[in-house]
Amino acid sequence: MRALSLLVLLLAAAVARAAPPDSVFLEDLTSTEVHAATQSGKTTILIPIGGTEQSGPHIALGKHDARARWFAEAIARKLGNALVAPVIAYVPEGAIDPPTGHMRFAGTITIPVEAFEKTLESAARSFRLHGFKDIVFLGDHGGYRKSLARVAARLDKEWAHTSVRVHALPEYYEAQTRGFAQILRSKGYSERQIGVHAGLADTSLTLAIDPRLVRTDRLDEAAEGKSNGVHGDPRESSAALGRLGVDLVVEKAVAAIRKAAARR
């Protein structure tokens, strides 16, 4: 009986060692597991791009990073043939001397546009080497969208005679902004409330994904105006509203990626 129990334990341990984790994140997998995944058809890689920037007195600096990672996982699982690269958290956020844009607020980190684009390009080249065919930039911040498009266009031109393509699809970001704003307007919220940065839309999305990032006791302070880095009024924000935007973003991004991959 004891021998049988030992055999069962050994078999269970062997199965546990043989099975990779149920994760779509590249950093959770071994090199062997990634190779096996691409060989079995997981040839789409999502590169979530966030940014470390201020979002007023009520949202943590890691908002874009957390959202980009969360959305990338949801999109990858729905696609079924994708893995997710580590989040790129260092992005252009303005000048340092004198400080411009978000750099006027404590905690924001910036890098030169050239360094950012080179990072994207090198990541894409790495993934091409390892067997990925569709390389997708998921940019959570509007400030660097032109960089994503430039890098994608440059590499697609270089790789025109191969089966590899780089996608800087606008649908992901536009669903977060225009699409979600349209939903909020249909529910009676004003443009002033919805805002373009750290307002109702931005705060609600963040609440839906990770409420720990939002200081709900500072929403009144956040509504005071642009001088504190907020463009909008977040006081009526809620996770329930945010989930409407979350569903839209995932739906639009998955459809856009599938459409782009079909053209490859």
N, C-alpha and C positions, 0 to 999 in steps of 0.2 A: 504493500500500500504506500509505504514511504517512497519507494522507488518510482511508483507511478506518479505520485505528486511531484517528485523532483523532475521527472520527464516533462510533465505539463508545464512546469515553471520554465524549464529550459526552452521548450518550444515557444512559449509566450514571449520570452526574452528575444529569441531569434526573430520572431515576426516583428517585434517592436523595433529591432535594429534594422530590419530590411525595409520597413515602410518609412518613406519620407514624411515630414510633418505636413499637415493639411494647411499649407501656407502658400500664398502666391508671391510672397516677398522674397526677392533674390537673396537678401542677406540671411534669411532663415535656412537656405538650402546649401548643400555642398556642391562643389564643382561637378562632381559626378551626377548629382541629381539634376542640376541645370542642363547638363549635356543630354541626359535621358529625356528631359522635358522637351527640349527643342527637337530631338529626334522623333518624339511621338506626336509632334504637331503644334506644340506651344511655341510658336515663332513670332508672337507679338510681344513687344516689351513696352511697357508704359513708363515714362520718365516723369514723375510728379515734380513740379517746380513750384516752390513756395516763396519764401522770402522772410526775413526777420525785420519787421517794421512796426512802427507805432500804429495803434488803432484806438486812439483816445484813452481816457482814463479807465475804461471799462472792459477792454478786450486785451488779452495777453499778446505779447510780441510774436508768439509762435502760431498765431491764427492760421496763416497761409500754409505753413508746413503741415499742421495737423489736418487741415481740410484737404490738402492735396493728397496726403497719404491715405486718408479715409476714402475719398472719392476713387482714388486709383485702385484700392482693393475692391470696392464695390463694382467698379467697371470691369476689372479683370475677372472677377468671379462670374459676372453675367456673360462676358464674352466667352469664357471657357477655354480659350487658347492663349492666354496672356499671363505674363509675369510682371512684377512691379519692381522697378529699380529703386535704390535709395533716394530719398527726397533731396533735391538741391535747395539748400537753405540760404546760400549766399548769392545775392542777385543785385543788379544795379538799383539803387534807391536814391540817387541824387549825388551832388557834390559834397565834399568834406570841408573845403576851405575856399570860399565861405560856404557854410552848410545850406543846402537847398532841399526842397521837398520834405520828405519824411525825416531826413537827416537833422532837421531842426529839433527833433524830439529824442529824448534819451532812450538808448537801447537799440535803435535802428542800425543795421549794418549794411554797408554798400561795397560793391566792387566795380571796377571799370567794365564798360560794355564789352570791350575786347576780350577781357578775361572770362566773362560770362559766356560769350559766344564760343570761345575756344573750349571751355568746359563742356558745353553741349555737343560740340563737334567731336571731341575726343570720346565722350560717352557713346555717341552714335557709332563711331568707328569701332569701338570695343565690342558693341553688341552685334555689329555686322560680322566681325571676326568669329564670334561665338555662335553664329547660325541663326540669328533673328532676322526676319524678313520685313516686318512692319515695326518701325521705331516711332513711337508716338510721344510728342511733347504735350504734357498736360499742365499748362501754365495757370496758376491760381490768381495771378496778379496782372493787372492790365498794363503796367508800365513797361514790360519787356516783350510784349507781343510781337513787335517788329523784329526783335532779335530772333525769336523762335522761327518766324517766317523766313528770315534771311538765311539762317543755318539750314533749314529744311530745303530751301530752293537751291542753295549751293551744293549740298550733298546729292540731292536728286539729279542735278545736272551732271555731276561727276559720276554717279552710279546709274546713269540712264540706260546703259546696256546690261544691267544686272537685274536680278529679281528683288532687290532690296529698295525700300522706299522709306522716307522720313516724313512724318505727318505733323504739321503744326496746325491742327484743326481749330477753327475759331468757335465751333459749336459749344465746346466745354465752357469757355469763359462767358460766351454770350448767353448761355442758359442761366448762369449765375447772376448775370446783370440784367440784360434786357428781358429775357424770358421770365425770370422771377419777379422783376419789377412789374411786368404786365399782369401777373397773377395777383400781386398785392394791390395794384390799381383797381382790378376787378372787384376787390373786397372793400373798396372805399378808402384806401390809404392814399395820402397825397404824395406828390413828388418830393416835397420838403421832408416828409417823414421817411420815405424810402431811402433817399440819399444815394450817394455814390461811394462813401467810405465810412464805415463804422456806424451807419444809420440803422434803420429798421431792417432792411434786407440783409445787410452784412452781419448784424448781430443775431438775427433769427437763424441764419444758416449755421453760425457758430454754435448757438445754443442746441441746435438739433444734432450736431456732430459731437461736440464735447462741451457740455455746460460748465465744466471746471475752468474753461478759458474766459468766461464772462463774469465780471463783477456786477451782479444785478443790483447791489446796493449803491452803485455809482451811476445809474442810468440817468438820474436827474441832472447830475453834474455833466454828463456827456452831452446832454441836449443843449448846453449853453451856447455852442456855436463853433465856428471854424478855428478859433484861436487855440482850442485844445485838441486839434487834429481830427475833429469829427465833422463830416459833411452829411447831415441827416439828423433824424430824431429817433433814437433807439428805445424810447420809453415804453412803447407798446410791443416790443419784441417778444417772441415766444418760440419755444421749440416746435410747437404745433405748426406755426407759420413756416418755420424753417424747413420742416419735413416736406412741405409742398415744393420748395425749391430744390431740396435734395433729390427727390424723385425725378424732377424735371431734368436736372443736370445729368444724372446717371442714364436716363432714357435717351437724351439727345446725344450724349457722348458715345454710347454704345452704338447707336444707329449710324453716327458719322464715321466711326472707326470701321464698322463693317462695310459701309459704302466705299470708303477710301481703299480698304484692303481688296475689295472686289475689282477695283480698277487697276490694281498692280499687275 
